[in-house]
């Protein structure tokens, strides 16, 4: 991590911890999330449900995938929602953080977009393809590139851990441009194609229906609410999980997040 970025991280975390230190009311829940649709899910669907139960809900938005887990582990947040279990497990293990999944949430898929081309058949030698540089989301993009026939991944590759080292053949001669996930929508100005995570796509004004190809989300990549492991069974955590599993939130999902992959509990509710 570059020094400037580390200083920015420490400063932001310090502010978050200061805010968190003032929020000792057991009926206040501080939820960290990435700017965009997952913040909107909390704001439109979860916050009203919890406020009816007497909670005060505060939303803290982040613009990267690093700070929210540290802020959660340090107690500045009560929960966060921005990541899938593959990323959470890798990050928590790497940094020795006691964080755990609370509940899955409706998820916008990673997808490939273009402002230069109307389809995927424009690929040729030298075509530039921007993709996430974090390991788990880069693996998702590489698997899709393999499925498109643009690259060939080595036999026996792990679809959850695939990296550029697993590219056995660059069948179309494309040029891969790994970037931070938050930068990928802007990369569409310069790259031929870009894989963009659903939250950053929607936050930048892209529409899921405009994607040239979207992944079929597996359980490993469904986003979730994370909490500290020690908080997993606390009243606020049970109430937060129940809010996501409610019919009221299903109605909000159907109205505002219809293109998202629903959770198993939402599909079960909808079938009743």
N, C-alpha and C positions, 0 to 999 in steps of 0.2 A: 504494500500500500504506500503510495507516495506520501511525503511528509505533509504537503498541503492538504491532501485528502484526510490524513490521520488527524490533523489539527481541526479540520472542519467537523470530522466525526466526533472528536472529544468535546468540542464546543457544543454541538447539537445535543449530544447525550447529556452533558452537564445541565443544559436548559431543561431537558426532559426530566432528569432526575429531580431538579428543583421543583418542577411542576408536580411530579409524582409525590414528593415529600409532603406537599401541602394537601394531598388527596387521600387522607386517611379515613374518610367517611366510608364505612362498609357498604353504604348504598350508592357509592359513586364507582363507576366502572370506566377506566381509561383504556381505550382500544386503539392500537396502532395499526395503520394500514397504508398501502400504497395509494397515491392519489388516483382517482378514477373510479371504476365500477365497484370495487370492493368497499371503498369508502361510501359510495352511494348505496350499496346494499345495507350497510349499517345505518346510514342516515335516514333512508326511506323506509326500511323494513324493521330493523332490529331496535333502533333507538326508541321509536314510538311504543313498541311492545314493552320494553323494559321500563320506560318512564311511567306507563300505566301501573306498573308494580312498585312504583316509588323510587326507582333508581334515577340517579343523574348520570348521563352518559356523555363522556368527552371523547372526541375523535382526534387523534394525532396522525397527520399524514406525513409519509416519508417518500423520498424520491429514489431510494435504492433498496437492495435486498439484504443489506448488511446491518444497518442500524436497528431495524425493528426487533431483531432477536436479542441483540445485546441490551436494548432498552427493556425488553421483557424480562430477561434474566436478572437485570439489576433492580427491578421493581418499579421502574418508571411507568410501565404499562401493566395492566392486569391481563390483557390478551392482545394478540395481533392476528391479522388475517391478510395474507398476501402470498402464501407459499404452499407448495404441495409437500407430501410426506417424504418424498425422495430428497428434496432440498433440506427440509427440516432435519431429517436424520443425519445427513452428511454434515450440515453446519453445526448441529449440536454436538456431534461426536468430535469434530475437528477442534471445537473451541471449549469442549467439556462443559456444556450448558445443560442444566436439568430442565428441559422443555419437552412438552408432550402434546399430541393432538387431542383436541377436545371434540370437534365435530367437523364434518366435511361441509362445504358450501357450494352453491351453484358456481360453475367455473366457465370462464371464456377460454376457448382453445387457443393455443399458439397456431399461427397461420402465416401463409406466405402472401405478400402483397406486392404490388408494383404500381408506380405512377407512369412508367415508360411503356409498359406492355399490357395488352388486354388479355393475354393468355400466357400459358406456360410453354407454348411451342416456339417462342422467340429465342429460346436458349441456344447459345452457340459458343464457339471457342472465345474465351475471354469475358464471358458474361459474369458480372459481379453480383455476388449473393451475400448480403449481410445477414449475420446470425448472432445469437447471444454468445457471450464469451464465458458465462458461468457454466460449470460442467454439466449440470443436470438439464438445463434448457438447451444448451448446445447439442446434447445427445438427442433431444427430441427433434431438433431441426435436421440433424444428420440422418436420423432414421427416415424422416420424410423425404430427404434428398435421395436416399437409397430407394425408397418406394417410387419416386418419380423417375428413377433410372438415370439420374444425373451423375451419381457416384455409385460405387459398389463398395460396401463395407466388407471387411474380411470375414471369412466363415467363422461362425461361433461367436460373433461379437455380442457383447452385453448391451441390449437396447437402453438400459438405464444409465450405463457408464460409457457409452460410445464417445470417442473423441476423434480429433483429426488424425491421430495415430492409427485409428482403425480404418481409415480410407485406403482400401486396397487398389482402387482404380478411379480416376477422375474421368468418367466416360464422356462427359460433354466439355471438358476443358474449362470448367467454371473457376472463378477466382473467389475464394471464401474470405469474407471480411468480418472477423469476430469483433463485436462491439458490446459495450455495456447495454443491458436490456433497455434501459430508459432512453438510449440514444437511437434505437432502431427506427422509430417513426421518422425521425429527421433524416436518417440514412437513405430514405426513399428518394430524396432529392438528387442523390448522387449515384446510388447503386441501381442496378437493373431490377433486382428483387431483394426483399428483406423479410425475414421471419420475425414476426412481432408477437410478443406475449399479449394475450387478450386484454389485460388491464391497461397496458401502455398503448395498445391500439385504440381502445375506446377513449382513453384520456386525451389522446391526440386528435380525436375527431374521426378516426377511421371507423367504418362500420363492419361488423363481422360478416355481413352478407356480401361485402365487397372483396373479401379474400378470394384469391385464386384457388387456394386449397387450404382446408383446415384439417388439423389432426382429429382423429377420433380419440377422445380423452380416455385414458386408462385410469384405474383407481390410483396408480402411482403418481399421477399428475393432476388429480382433482385437488383443488385448493381447500384449505382448512383453517379453522381457528386454532391457534396454539396458546397454551397457558404454561405457567411454571408447573412442573410435575407435582410440587407440594400443594398446588391450588386446585388440582384436578377435581376434587370432590367438595370444594367449598360451595356455599349457597350461591354466590354470584356466578360461578362456573356452571352449575346445574341450571340456573335460570337463563344464562346466555345460550347454552345448548338447546334448551327447550324453546327459546324464541326462534332459533333457526329451524327447529323441527315443527313449528306451528303452522296451522292453516293460514293464519294471517300473513306469515312471511311467504308462503307458497303463492298467495294471491299477489303479493308485491312482485315476486319473481315472474309470474305469468304476465304481469302488466308491464314491467320495466326491463326485464332481463330474459325475454322470451327466447333469444337465440343461444342462451347458455346451456351447458350440459347440466341437467338437474341431478340432485343427489338421489341415492337409493330411497331415502326416507320420503323425499318429495314425490318420487315416482309412485311409491306405495300409497301416499295420501291421495294422489291424483287418480289412482285406480279404484278408490273406495267409492 
